Amino acid sequence: MPRAVDPSNIEDKQKRVSDEEYARTIPCNTVSVSAPFHWLALGLHDFIRMPLISAFYGLCFTLAAVGIVLLVQWQGTHLVVLPSLIVYMLIGPFLALGLYDASWEREKGHQATLLHSMKAIGRNSTSQWAFAIVLMVAMIFWMRIAALLHALYPSVQGAPLIDFLPFLLIGSAIGFVLAVVIFTISAYSMPLMMERRVDVMTAVFTSFNAVKTNIPAMIVWAFIICGGILIGFATYGLGMLITMPILGYGTWHAYHETIKKHHHK
């Protein structure tokens, strides 16, 4: 005999589904154009207060950077530079999870530990790996474009620069667009997936909306991040012992200030 259905139960379930629906956009705050400098200052403060954690993740970033530099020197060609940088952009967000966790622990008044920060990588592994696949597809797309452009290069050795210029301009333009897209969808995605355990599409949509809402501030923040990375590579990776942990902590504070908090009923 069919079981009677209570309409109120259906309404409750519908409300729960609505509250937990996938691919939603979490609202964001509007921040000032000077906010990135505040995030950087907070990141520096965390860097000083957590020397062991900062040194560990700084060393991880440094070793990755040194590996890229050695790869470029071993290959003896500039063609691996941009793909290598994109690989670094893929590794960076996952290493930074530990830094986000450490800043989060300090905010909660807890003692941040290296072991606890390392466990952050598995806190929302399904969404994090799905996001890694998204970034990997973007990387493969760029590498295929780079290979295609290389195949069209002038075959004459010692050809004048003007013959290479169209390919260099096209490659740079595509790389810039791809970098902007990756930055836009990843600026807040990883800390959001770690803290609130949201699905990957919610994280991507929320990050995109937050960057779009705060374009001036995010341009400044992007330049700060690029500056930190360039300093690191210019010092053969050694500068990343300092710059990358500060930027990682700063990213957590950027997320904390930009994405609206939970409102518990």
Disulfide bonds with the S-S distance in Angstrom:
none
